[in-house]
Amino acid sequence: QVHLVQSGAEVKKPGASVKVSCKASGYRFSVHHIHWVRQVPGQGLEWMGRTNPSGESTTFAQKFQGRVAMPTDTSTSTFYMDLSSLTSDDTAVYYCAREDKLGTIDVWGQGTLVTVSS
Amino acid sequence: SYELTQPPSVSVSPGQTARITCSGDALTNQYAYWYQQKPGQAPLLMIYTDNERPSGIPERFSGSNSGTTVTLTISGVQAEDEADYYCLSTDSSGTSFVFGSGTKVTVL
């Protein structure tokens, strides 16, 4: 069974960076892209970007370009989302989600709450 | 930047039909996907590639595409269908993904 298990909640100060992990299991890691999506409390879903399993091919939403990275660790089947220069507007639940062979985002992680507060 | 437009809310009585629209210029040549999200939960895929239903999703959920508008239809709405619903698609290049603004479905 496909599982994406994310790291735990984080509290960060403005200006800091955060790294959220997403460990994949139950499928062939090297085949499927991973997307990152965030949700500010009380608001809608926001697509942040997408990476292939090696981390060598990424596409980011224009809004996050320059302060987001999506590295991967193929040895542990883990994806990461790095977001820098945090502000209170970045307080949100961050989700990783798998893209299947047909391009459908089908399986989601449980979400990671990142709180940015001084 | 590209946007997908959804109505903020839809209210429906149990057993009736709810229709949620999602509009965007690129929907004429890009697939749409629909997700259900209940409070405190991750989104759940309900419809993919405009009108296909994943296994385990009830038959009362269906999707359609009529050019620049796609529609999620819930036939015979049940109380458990009360949730937020989001459409997802890509811009005309197919590389940048966008979510609709979301529609809150209330079962009266």
gemmi code that builds the backbone of each chain (N, CA, C; Angstrom):
import gemmi

chains = {
    "A": [
        ("GLN", (0.840, -1.186, 0.000), (0.000, 0.000, 0.000), (0.885, 1.249, 0.000)),
        ("VAL", (0.505, 2.213, -0.807), (1.298, 3.430, -0.933), (1.137, 4.296, 0.316)),
        ("HIS", (2.266, 4.747, 0.863), (2.235, 5.645, 2.024), (3.239, 6.768, 1.817)),
        ("LEU", (2.820, 7.959, 2.219), (3.717, 9.105, 2.306), (3.636, 9.605, 3.739)),
        ("VAL", (4.739, 9.496, 4.473), (4.747, 9.886, 5.880), (5.632, 11.114, 6.048)),
        ("GLN", (5.046, 12.169, 6.557), (5.754, 13.441, 6.683), (6.309, 13.650, 8.077)),
        ("SER", (7.245, 14.560, 8.171), (7.852, 14.899, 9.456), (6.885, 15.716, 10.298)),
        ("GLY", (7.252, 15.901, 11.552), (6.356, 16.529, 12.512), (6.317, 18.048, 12.423)),
        ("ALA", (5.429, 18.618, 13.217), (5.204, 20.052, 13.211), (6.475, 20.823, 13.565)),
        ("GLU", (6.560, 22.033, 13.022), (7.725, 22.885, 13.222), (7.265, 24.278, 13.658)),
        ("VAL", (8.080, 24.901, 14.476), (7.877, 26.307, 14.822), (9.159, 27.039, 14.456)),
        ("LYS", (9.032, 28.068, 13.663), (10.199, 28.802, 13.183), (10.010, 30.306, 13.400)),
        ("LYS", (11.132, 30.999, 13.502), (11.101, 32.458, 13.633), (11.153, 33.093, 12.243)),
        ("PRO", (10.610, 34.285, 12.123), (10.687, 34.986, 10.824), (12.130, 35.100, 10.354)),
        ("GLY", (12.315, 34.867, 9.051), (13.645, 34.925, 8.464), (14.363, 33.592, 8.428)),
        ("ALA", (13.870, 32.636, 9.184), (14.493, 31.313, 9.220), (14.058, 30.477, 8.026)),
        ("SER", (14.600, 29.258, 7.978), (14.230, 28.283, 6.945), (13.622, 27.060, 7.612)),
        ("VAL", (12.849, 26.300, 6.833), (12.266, 25.061, 7.330), (12.477, 23.973, 6.283)),
        ("LYS", (12.678, 22.745, 6.766), (12.837, 21.590, 5.885), (11.834, 20.528, 6.312)),
        ("VAL", (10.897, 20.219, 5.447), (9.872, 19.214, 5.713), (10.207, 17.968, 4.907)),
        ("SER", (10.116, 16.810, 5.549), (10.425, 15.559, 4.845), (9.169, 14.758, 4.551)),
        ("CYS", (9.278, 13.876, 3.565), (8.159, 13.065, 3.099), (8.749, 11.720, 2.674)),
        ("LYS", (8.547, 10.681, 3.505), (9.120, 9.383, 3.220), (8.119, 8.508, 2.490)),
        ("ALA", (8.524, 8.003, 1.337), (7.633, 7.213, 0.499), (7.851, 5.724, 0.721)),
        ("SER", (6.772, 4.967, 0.659), (6.865, 3.514, 0.766), (5.697, 2.877, 0.033)),
        ("GLY", (5.849, 1.590, -0.292), (4.760, 0.845, -0.906), (4.672, 0.960, -2.417)),
        ("TYR", (5.644, 1.628, -3.028), (5.650, 1.713, -4.496), (7.086, 1.933, -4.956)),
        ("ARG", (7.279, 1.857, -6.274), (8.606, 2.028, -6.838), (8.988, 3.509, -6.846)),
        ("PHE", (9.883, 3.874, -5.936), (10.243, 5.269, -5.684), (10.682, 5.998, -6.942)),
        ("SER", (11.429, 5.324, -7.796), (12.088, 5.994, -8.919), (11.145, 6.382, -10.055)),
        ("VAL", (9.883, 6.016, -9.931), (8.954, 6.204, -11.042), (8.117, 7.472, -10.943)),
        ("HIS", (7.778, 7.852, -9.715), (6.735, 8.862, -9.543), (7.244, 10.204, -9.024)),
        ("HIS", (6.775, 11.276, -9.668), (7.043, 12.619, -9.177), (6.294, 12.874, -7.870)),
        ("ILE", (6.799, 13.863, -7.121), (6.134, 14.308, -5.902), (5.849, 15.806, -6.006)),
        ("HIS", (4.657, 16.175, -5.597), (4.249, 17.576, -5.528), (4.235, 18.024, -4.071)),
        ("TRP", (4.402, 19.335, -3.893), (4.231, 19.949, -2.580), (3.117, 20.988, -2.684)),
        ("VAL", (2.203, 20.926, -1.729), (1.016, 21.778, -1.695), (0.890, 22.316, -0.280)),
        ("ARG", (0.511, 23.575, -0.152), (0.326, 24.093, 1.193), (-1.080, 24.665, 1.375)),
        ("GLN", (-1.468, 24.803, 2.636), (-2.793, 25.325, 2.974), (-2.686, 26.207, 4.197)),
        ("VAL", (-2.797, 27.493, 3.981), (-2.846, 28.444, 5.090), (-4.128, 28.194, 5.870)),
        ("PRO", (-4.085, 28.281, 7.202), (-5.284, 28.006, 8.001), (-6.512, 28.778, 7.521)),
        ("GLY", (-7.598, 28.047, 7.269), (-8.841, 28.661, 6.837), (-8.898, 29.026, 5.368)),
        ("GLN", (-7.827, 28.708, 4.626), (-7.796, 29.059, 3.208), (-7.692, 27.814, 2.334)),
        ("GLY", (-7.540, 28.030, 1.027), (-7.554, 26.926, 0.084), (-6.193, 26.297, -0.130)),
        ("LEU", (-6.172, 25.334, -1.040), (-4.946, 24.616, -1.376), (-4.119, 25.448, -2.365)),
        ("GLU", (-2.808, 25.409, -2.180), (-1.905, 26.199, -3.022), (-0.764, 25.294, -3.503)),
        ("TRP", (-0.628, 25.138, -4.810), (0.438, 24.314, -5.371), (1.755, 25.053, -5.303)),
        ("MET", (2.795, 24.368, -4.784), (4.098, 24.996, -4.620), (5.101, 24.555, -5.687)),
        ("GLY", (5.020, 23.282, -6.060), (5.988, 22.798, -7.031), (6.007, 21.285, -7.098)),
        ("ARG", (6.927, 20.775, -7.920), (6.967, 19.355, -8.249), (8.401, 18.953, -8.518)),
        ("THR", (8.760, 17.725, -8.130), (10.096, 17.226, -8.404), (10.031, 15.802, -8.901)),
        ("ASN", (11.005, 15.429, -9.720), (11.129, 14.019, -10.067), (11.872, 13.314, -8.936)),
        ("PRO", (11.913, 11.998, -8.922), (12.495, 11.291, -7.784), (13.979, 11.593, -7.554)),
        ("SER", (14.719, 11.898, -8.579), (16.146, 12.182, -8.392), (16.394, 13.600, -7.910)),
        ("GLY", (15.380, 14.454, -8.016), (15.554, 15.850, -7.626), (16.199, 16.700, -8.696)),
        ("GLU", (16.479, 16.089, -9.858), (17.197, 16.816, -10.916), (16.269, 17.612, -11.820)),
        ("SER", (14.974, 17.328, -11.747), (14.006, 18.043, -12.579), (12.901, 18.581, -11.687)),
        ("THR", (12.854, 19.900, -11.555), (11.874, 20.526, -10.674), (11.132, 21.631, -11.413)),
        ("THR", (9.905, 21.868, -10.994), (9.113, 22.997, -11.460), (8.488, 23.637, -10.229)),
        ("PHE", (8.680, 24.948, -10.111), (8.152, 25.655, -8.956), (7.104, 26.675, -9.394)),
        ("ALA", (6.118, 26.883, -8.548), (5.189, 27.982, -8.767), (5.963, 29.294, -8.715)),
        ("GLN", (5.577, 30.209, -9.563), (6.309, 31.473, -9.667), (6.432, 32.169, -8.311)),
        ("LYS", (5.397, 32.057, -7.508), (5.359, 32.721, -6.209), (6.507, 32.299, -5.303)),
        ("PHE", (6.981, 31.055, -5.455), (7.982, 30.512, -4.527), (9.379, 30.444, -5.139)),
        ("GLN", (9.501, 30.750, -6.399), (10.808, 30.663, -7.038), (11.815, 31.557, -6.339)),
        ("GLY", (12.983, 30.989, -6.087), (14.040, 31.731, -5.419), (14.156, 31.445, -3.934)),
        ("ARG", (13.098, 30.899, -3.322), (13.201, 30.579, -1.909), (12.690, 29.181, -1.563)),
        ("VAL", (12.450, 28.355, -2.559), (12.054, 26.974, -2.316), (13.010, 26.034, -3.035)),
        ("ALA", (13.274, 24.895, -2.415), (14.035, 23.821, -3.034), (13.341, 22.507, -2.699)),
        ("MET", (13.516, 21.522, -3.568), (12.865, 20.223, -3.353), (13.869, 19.102, -3.601)),
        ("PRO", (14.821, 18.953, -2.702), (15.807, 17.873, -2.859), (15.199, 16.517, -2.522)),
        ("THR", (15.905, 15.459, -2.924), (15.447, 14.108, -2.612), (16.626, 13.283, -2.116)),
        ("ASP", (16.341, 12.207, -1.434), (17.344, 11.257, -0.995), (16.900, 9.883, -1.479)),
        ("THR", (17.463, 9.438, -2.587), (17.020, 8.174, -3.166), (17.383, 6.979, -2.286)),
        ("SER", (18.404, 7.147, -1.455), (18.826, 6.015, -0.617), (17.818, 5.699, 0.480)),
        ("THR", (17.022, 6.705, 0.855), (16.017, 6.500, 1.904), (14.597, 6.722, 1.393)),
        ("SER", (14.445, 6.896, 0.084), (13.119, 7.130, -0.528), (12.412, 8.317, 0.121)),
        ("THR", (13.161, 9.371, 0.339), (12.611, 10.533, 1.042), (12.708, 11.791, 0.176)),
        ("PHE", (11.620, 12.537, 0.163), (11.564, 13.829, -0.501), (11.594, 14.926, 0.568)),
        ("TYR", (12.135, 16.069, 0.195), (12.208, 17.199, 1.113), (11.683, 18.462, 0.433)),
        ("MET", (11.171, 19.356, 1.260), (10.789, 20.685, 0.797), (11.467, 21.690, 1.727)),
        ("ASP", (12.369, 22.508, 1.155), (13.056, 23.557, 1.882), (12.451, 24.901, 1.512)),
        ("LEU", (12.026, 25.650, 2.525), (11.487, 26.987, 2.281), (12.247, 27.979, 3.152)),
        ("SER", (12.806, 29.015, 2.523), (13.643, 29.966, 3.256), (12.949, 31.320, 3.409)),
        ("SER", (13.597, 32.200, 4.143), (13.104, 33.568, 4.378), (11.646, 33.565, 4.819)),
        ("LEU", (11.355, 32.771, 5.827), (9.976, 32.593, 6.279), (9.400, 33.879, 6.873)),
        ("THR", (8.118, 34.092, 6.608), (7.345, 35.149, 7.248), (6.093, 34.517, 7.845)),
        ("SER", (5.346, 35.320, 8.576), (4.120, 34.796, 9.186), (3.135, 34.308, 8.120)),
        ("ASP", (3.237, 34.831, 6.913), (2.357, 34.384, 5.827), (2.633, 32.949, 5.391)),
        ("ASP", (3.768, 32.406, 5.820), (4.114, 31.023, 5.475), (3.573, 30.029, 6.494)),
        ("THR", (2.920, 30.507, 7.526), (2.269, 29.602, 8.482), (1.181, 28.830, 7.747)),
        ("ALA", (1.331, 27.517, 7.701), (0.439, 26.696, 6.889), (0.687, 25.219, 7.169)),
        ("VAL", (-0.225, 24.389, 6.689), (0.012, 22.946, 6.622), (0.598, 22.647, 5.252)),
        ("TYR", (1.710, 21.941, 5.251), (2.406, 21.593, 4.010), (2.200, 20.105, 3.743)),
        ("TYR", (1.750, 19.801, 2.524), (1.493, 18.419, 2.117), (2.442, 18.011, 0.992)),
        ("CYS", (2.894, 16.762, 1.044), (3.487, 16.151, -0.147), (2.416, 15.241, -0.751)),
        ("ALA", (2.501, 15.030, -2.067), (1.509, 14.206, -2.751), (2.152, 13.583, -3.981)),
        ("ARG", (1.788, 12.341, -4.246), (2.393, 11.594, -5.347), (1.631, 11.798, -6.648)),
        ("GLU", (2.364, 11.856, -7.743), (1.762, 11.905, -9.064), (1.871, 10.523, -9.689)),
        ("ASP", (0.753, 9.974, -10.155), (0.811, 8.637, -10.747), (1.254, 8.714, -12.210)),
        ("LYS", (1.280, 7.556, -12.873), (1.821, 7.486, -14.233), (0.999, 8.286, -15.225)),
        ("LEU", (-0.272, 8.533, -14.902), (-1.147, 9.272, -15.816), (-1.148, 10.762, -15.522)),
        ("GLY", (-0.357, 11.178, -14.533), (-0.318, 12.598, -14.202), (-1.297, 13.017, -13.132)),
        ("THR", (-1.925, 12.029, -12.485), (-2.900, 12.337, -11.436), (-2.206, 12.403, -10.081)),
        ("ILE", (-2.488, 13.439, -9.306), (-2.007, 13.499, -7.918), (-2.957, 12.635, -7.104)),
        ("ASP", (-2.481, 11.450, -6.708), (-3.423, 10.466, -6.177), (-3.301, 10.178, -4.686)),
        ("VAL", (-2.109, 10.235, -4.133), (-1.910, 9.887, -2.727), (-1.231, 11.050, -2.025)),
        ("TRP", (-1.722, 11.363, -0.822), (-1.235, 12.512, -0.084), (-0.603, 12.074, 1.245)),
        ("GLY", (0.383, 12.869, 1.679), (0.886, 12.698, 3.032), (-0.109, 13.272, 4.028)),
        ("GLN", (0.202, 13.116, 5.305), (-0.740, 13.542, 6.339), (-0.674, 15.046, 6.619)),
        ("GLY", (0.329, 15.710, 6.081), (0.469, 17.139, 6.297), (1.400, 17.458, 7.457)),
        ("THR", (2.089, 18.585, 7.347), (2.997, 19.073, 8.393), (2.680, 20.537, 8.649)),
        ("LEU", (2.344, 20.856, 9.889), (2.059, 22.248, 10.249), (3.363, 22.981, 10.518)),
        ("VAL", (3.565, 24.053, 9.801), (4.702, 24.933, 10.037), (4.154, 26.264, 10.546)),
        ("THR", (4.590, 26.644, 11.720), (4.158, 27.900, 12.330), (5.341, 28.854, 12.353)),
        ("VAL", (5.129, 30.041, 11.816), (6.186, 31.058, 11.815), (5.757, 32.168, 12.767)),
        ("SER", (6.511, 32.304, 13.840), (6.133, 33.268, 14.863), (7.366, 33.752, 15.604)),
        ("SER", (7.363, 35.033, 15.945), (8.485, 35.583, 16.699), (8.293, 35.329, 18.197)),
    ],
    "B": [
        ("SER", (-0.999, 35.420, -13.524), (-0.892, 33.974, -13.419), (-2.263, 33.341, -13.650)),
        ("TYR", (-2.224, 32.078, -14.026), (-3.442, 31.362, -14.379), (-4.301, 31.102, -13.157)),
        ("GLU", (-5.614, 31.206, -13.320), (-6.546, 30.991, -12.206), (-7.684, 30.071, -12.629)),
        ("LEU", (-8.172, 29.320, -11.657), (-9.367, 28.513, -11.814), (-10.433, 29.066, -10.860)),
        ("THR", (-11.621, 29.311, -11.383), (-12.664, 29.966, -10.600), (-13.751, 28.981, -10.190)),
        ("GLN", (-14.010, 28.926, -8.893), (-15.085, 28.094, -8.347), (-16.031, 28.980, -7.529)),
        ("PRO", (-17.307, 28.583, -7.401), (-18.204, 29.311, -6.496), (-17.782, 29.040, -5.058)),
        ("PRO", (-17.879, 30.020, -4.173), (-17.435, 29.816, -2.790), (-18.245, 28.763, -2.049)),
        ("SER", (-19.531, 28.680, -2.357), (-20.366, 27.758, -1.598), (-21.517, 27.231, -2.443)),
        ("VAL", (-21.941, 26.039, -2.071), (-23.124, 25.401, -2.646), (-23.880, 24.744, -1.504)),
        ("SER", (-25.175, 24.986, -1.453), (-26.012, 24.354, -0.427), (-27.019, 23.432, -1.103)),
        ("VAL", (-27.234, 22.279, -0.501), (-28.120, 21.294, -1.117), (-28.785, 20.452, -0.033)),
        ("SER", (-30.010, 20.061, -0.284), (-30.726, 19.192, 0.648), (-30.338, 17.745, 0.400)),
        ("PRO", (-30.408, 16.909, 1.422), (-30.097, 15.490, 1.245), (-30.944, 14.868, 0.139)),
        ("GLY", (-30.297, 14.059, -0.696), (-31.001, 13.413, -1.782), (-31.065, 14.223, -3.066)),
        ("GLN", (-30.767, 15.496, -2.971), (-30.768, 16.338, -4.165), (-29.402, 16.276, -4.857)),
        ("THR", (-29.283, 17.030, -5.959), (-28.054, 17.030, -6.750), (-27.283, 18.328, -6.552)),
        ("ALA", (-25.986, 18.181, -6.289), (-25.106, 19.346, -6.169), (-24.191, 19.394, -7.387)),
        ("ARG", (-24.060, 20.568, -7.937), (-23.148, 20.779, -9.078), (-22.158, 21.876, -8.730)),
        ("ILE", (-20.876, 21.559, -8.864), (-19.803, 22.502, -8.550), (-19.024, 22.754, -9.829)),
        ("THR", (-18.925, 24.013, -10.215), (-18.236, 24.351, -11.452), (-16.831, 24.868, -11.179)),
        ("CYS", (-16.008, 24.760, -12.204), (-14.621, 25.229, -12.157), (-14.307, 25.753, -13.553)),
        ("SER", (-13.959, 27.024, -13.640), (-13.753, 27.642, -14.949), (-12.320, 28.121, -15.130)),
        ("GLY", (-11.799, 27.896, -16.340), (-10.446, 28.340, -16.672), (-10.202, 28.159, -18.155)),
        ("ASP", (-9.500, 29.088, -18.758), (-9.312, 29.061, -20.210), (-8.602, 27.804, -20.700)),
        ("ALA", (-7.663, 27.297, -19.917), (-6.861, 26.164, -20.377), (-7.581, 24.823, -20.241)),
        ("LEU", (-8.770, 24.847, -19.659), (-9.505, 23.587, -19.469), (-9.955, 22.978, -20.795)),
        ("THR", (-9.856, 23.762, -21.864), (-10.211, 23.209, -23.169), (-9.212, 22.146, -23.613)),
        ("ASN", (-7.973, 22.215, -23.109), (-6.982, 21.215, -23.521), (-6.128, 20.668, -22.384)),
        ("GLN", (-6.537, 20.907, -21.160), (-5.862, 20.333, -19.992), (-6.885, 19.610, -19.120)),
        ("TYR", (-6.485, 18.473, -18.583), (-7.382, 17.713, -17.728), (-7.651, 18.423, -16.401)),
        ("ALA", (-8.797, 18.094, -15.814), (-9.149, 18.576, -14.484), (-9.280, 17.408, -13.526)),
        ("TYR", (-9.019, 17.712, -12.269), (-9.094, 16.732, -11.193), (-9.888, 17.370, -10.060)),
        ("TRP", (-10.586, 16.536, -9.292), (-11.385, 17.035, -8.183), (-10.978, 16.336, -6.887)),
        ("TYR", (-10.893, 17.154, -5.814), (-10.515, 16.651, -4.503), (-11.552, 17.085, -3.476)),
        ("GLN", (-11.812, 16.180, -2.543), (-12.674, 16.467, -1.398), (-11.787, 16.632, -0.172)),
        ("GLN", (-12.061, 17.629, 0.638), (-11.297, 17.811, 1.869), (-12.237, 18.084, 3.023)),
        ("LYS", (-12.140, 17.254, 4.044), (-12.902, 17.460, 5.279), (-11.977, 18.058, 6.325)),
        ("PRO", (-12.534, 18.744, 7.324), (-11.702, 19.441, 8.322), (-10.660, 18.538, 8.960)),
        ("GLY", (-9.430, 19.035, 8.973), (-8.355, 18.309, 9.613), (-7.811, 17.128, 8.830)),
        ("GLN", (-8.277, 16.942, 7.599), (-7.838, 15.811, 6.790), (-7.125, 16.280, 5.529)),
        ("ALA", (-6.306, 15.387, 4.980), (-5.683, 15.644, 3.688), (-6.735, 15.518, 2.589)),
        ("PRO", (-6.514, 16.166, 1.463), (-7.451, 16.027, 0.343), (-7.554, 14.588, -0.140)),
        ("LEU", (-8.718, 14.265, -0.703), (-8.981, 12.933, -1.246), (-9.387, 13.071, -2.703)),
        ("LEU", (-8.728, 12.309, -3.576), (-9.041, 12.353, -5.005), (-10.417, 11.770, -5.267)),
        ("MET", (-11.269, 12.533, -5.944), (-12.630, 12.090, -6.255), (-12.831, 11.808, -7.738)),
        ("ILE", (-12.220, 12.635, -8.580), (-12.341, 12.502, -10.038), (-10.981, 12.830, -10.662)),
        ("TYR", (-10.572, 12.035, -11.662), (-9.345, 12.353, -12.390), (-9.604, 12.384, -13.887)),
        ("THR", (-8.737, 13.051, -14.595), (-8.853, 13.259, -16.047), (-10.288, 13.574, -16.460)),
        ("ASP", (-10.820, 14.594, -15.862), (-12.145, 15.181, -16.144), (-13.322, 14.363, -15.624)),
        ("ASN", (-13.308, 13.034, -15.861), (-14.549, 12.286, -15.592), (-14.352, 10.850, -15.118)),
        ("GLU", (-13.134, 10.499, -14.733), (-12.888, 9.146, -14.247), (-12.928, 9.121, -12.713)),
        ("ARG", (-13.498, 8.055, -12.186), (-13.665, 7.924, -10.735), (-12.733, 6.846, -10.204)),
        ("PRO", (-11.887, 7.184, -9.216), (-11.003, 6.147, -8.642), (-11.818, 5.054, -7.959)),
        ("SER", (-11.207, 3.904, -7.828), (-11.890, 2.826, -7.117), (-12.152, 3.239, -5.675)),
        ("GLY", (-13.321, 2.894, -5.188), (-13.692, 3.229, -3.827), (-14.480, 4.518, -3.688)),
        ("ILE", (-14.514, 5.305, -4.745), (-15.304, 6.538, -4.708), (-16.736, 6.216, -5.155)),
        ("PRO", (-17.730, 6.634, -4.384), (-19.121, 6.282, -4.718), (-19.544, 6.758, -6.101)),
        ("GLU", (-20.441, 6.011, -6.723), (-20.901, 6.323, -8.077), (-21.666, 7.628, -8.154)),
        ("ARG", (-22.125, 8.153, -7.018), (-22.877, 9.404, -7.060), (-21.992, 10.600, -7.426)),
        ("PHE", (-20.675, 10.399, -7.408), (-19.750, 11.451, -7.812), (-19.401, 11.262, -9.298)),
        ("SER", (-19.556, 12.336, -10.077), (-19.207, 12.264, -11.488), (-18.642, 13.606, -11.941)),
        ("GLY", (-17.885, 13.557, -13.041), (-17.285, 14.769, -13.565), (-17.561, 14.923, -15.043)),
        ("SER", (-17.569, 16.168, -15.510), (-17.790, 16.438, -16.930), (-17.008, 17.680, -17.337)),
        ("ASN", (-16.790, 17.807, -18.640), (-16.045, 18.943, -19.193), (-16.813, 19.507, -20.373)),
        ("SER", (-17.033, 20.812, -20.354), (-17.710, 21.462, -21.484), (-16.905, 22.685, -21.911)),
        ("GLY", (-15.683, 22.430, -22.363), (-14.860, 23.524, -22.860), (-14.052, 24.178, -21.756)),
        ("THR", (-14.403, 25.404, -21.406), (-13.628, 26.128, -20.391), (-14.195, 25.938, -18.990)),
        ("THR", (-15.183, 25.087, -18.860), (-15.776, 24.798, -17.543), (-15.887, 23.295, -17.326)),
        ("VAL", (-15.423, 22.874, -16.156), (-15.617, 21.489, -15.745), (-16.569, 21.494, -14.556)),
        ("THR", (-17.270, 20.387, -14.382), (-18.294, 20.310, -13.345), (-18.170, 19.007, -12.575)),
        ("LEU", (-18.209, 19.120, -11.254), (-18.321, 17.958, -10.379), (-19.789, 17.871, -9.955)),
        ("THR", (-20.404, 16.730, -10.204), (-21.798, 16.518, -9.842), (-21.895, 15.456, -8.761)),
        ("ILE", (-22.641, 15.773, -7.724), (-22.915, 14.807, -6.665), (-24.418, 14.529, -6.711)),
        ("SER", (-24.764, 13.332, -7.154), (-26.174, 12.961, -7.287), (-26.651, 12.245, -6.034)),
        ("GLY", (-27.792, 12.666, -5.504), (-28.268, 12.039, -4.280), (-27.341, 12.338, -3.116)),
        ("VAL", (-27.151, 13.627, -2.854), (-26.197, 14.062, -1.828), (-26.523, 13.446, -0.465)),
        ("GLN", (-25.469, 13.039, 0.235), (-25.618, 12.513, 1.595), (-24.916, 13.452, 2.573)),
        ("ALA", (-25.288, 13.337, 3.821), (-24.727, 14.218, 4.855), (-23.202, 14.134, 4.897)),
        ("GLU", (-22.672, 12.958, 4.618), (-21.222, 12.751, 4.662), (-20.490, 13.448, 3.525)),
        ("ASP", (-21.221, 13.981, 2.552), (-20.588, 14.677, 1.433), (-20.289, 16.134, 1.764)),
        ("GLU", (-20.718, 16.580, 2.931), (-20.423, 17.952, 3.346), (-18.921, 18.097, 3.527)),
        ("ALA", (-18.310, 18.996, 2.751), (-16.858, 19.137, 2.713), (-16.503, 20.302, 1.791)),
        ("ASP", (-15.207, 20.586, 1.719), (-14.687, 21.516, 0.720), (-14.240, 20.709, -0.493)),
        ("TYR", (-14.499, 21.258, -1.673), (-14.125, 20.590, -2.921), (-13.256, 21.532, -3.751)),
        ("TYR", (-12.148, 20.988, -4.259), (-11.205, 21.762, -5.046), (-10.990, 21.124, -6.414)),
        ("CYS", (-10.971, 21.956, -7.448), (-10.534, 21.467, -8.753), (-9.037, 21.751, -8.889)),
        ("LEU", (-8.394, 20.983, -9.741), (-6.961, 21.122, -10.000), (-6.748, 20.935, -11.489)),
        ("SER", (-5.912, 21.773, -12.054), (-5.535, 21.591, -13.451), (-4.183, 22.262, -13.668)),
        ("THR", (-3.777, 22.376, -14.911), (-2.514, 23.031, -15.236), (-2.758, 24.210, -16.174)),
        ("ASP", (-1.747, 25.055, -16.270), (-1.846, 26.134, -17.249), (-1.697, 25.552, -18.653)),
        ("SER", (-1.767, 26.392, -19.660), (-1.788, 25.899, -21.043), (-0.502, 25.170, -21.432)),
        ("SER", (0.594, 25.454, -20.726), (1.849, 24.767, -21.018), (1.897, 23.365, -20.421)),
        ("GLY", (1.008, 23.123, -19.457), (0.965, 21.821, -18.811), (2.009, 21.616, -17.742)),
        ("THR", (2.772, 22.665, -17.402), (3.863, 22.494, -16.443), (3.563, 23.070, -15.068)),
        ("SER", (2.683, 24.047, -14.999), (2.385, 24.695, -13.729), (0.974, 24.332, -13.301)),
        ("PHE", (0.869, 23.756, -12.108), (-0.419, 23.297, -11.605), (-1.111, 24.426, -10.830)),
        ("VAL", (-2.427, 24.388, -10.851), (-3.223, 25.403, -10.153), (-4.439, 24.749, -9.529)),
        ("PHE", (-4.728, 25.119, -8.291), (-5.973, 24.701, -7.637), (-7.017, 25.791, -7.790)),
        ("GLY", (-8.254, 25.380, -7.920), (-9.342, 26.324, -7.814), (-9.436, 26.854, -6.392)),
        ("SER", (-10.237, 27.879, -6.211), (-10.351, 28.549, -4.912), (-11.125, 27.739, -3.886)),
        ("GLY", (-11.782, 26.697, -4.332), (-12.500, 25.826, -3.403), (-13.964, 26.183, -3.245)),
        ("THR", (-14.789, 25.157, -3.077), (-16.232, 25.318, -2.879), (-16.659, 24.539, -1.643)),
        ("LYS", (-17.301, 25.237, -0.737), (-17.809, 24.561, 0.455), (-19.211, 24.040, 0.178)),
        ("VAL", (-19.379, 22.736, 0.269), (-20.693, 22.125, 0.084), (-21.335, 21.912, 1.440)),
        ("THR", (-22.496, 22.511, 1.612), (-23.267, 22.375, 2.848), (-24.509, 21.541, 2.570)),
        ("VAL", (-24.703, 20.512, 3.364), (-25.899, 19.676, 3.259), (-26.898, 20.157, 4.296)),
        ("LEU", (-28.019, 20.662, 3.810), (-28.992, 21.316, 4.690), (-29.719, 20.333, 5.603)),
    ],
}
model = gemmi.Model(1)
for chain_id, residues in chains.items():
    chain = gemmi.Chain(chain_id)
    for i, (resn, *xyz) in enumerate(residues, 1):
        res = gemmi.Residue()
        res.name, res.seqid = resn, gemmi.SeqId(i, " ")
        for name, pos in zip(("N", "CA", "C"), xyz):
            atom = gemmi.Atom()
            atom.name, atom.element = name, gemmi.Element(name[0])
            atom.pos, atom.b_iso = gemmi.Position(*pos), 0.0
            res.add_atom(atom)
        chain.add_residue(res)
    model.add_chain(chain)
structure = gemmi.Structure()
structure.add_model(model)
structure.setup_entities()
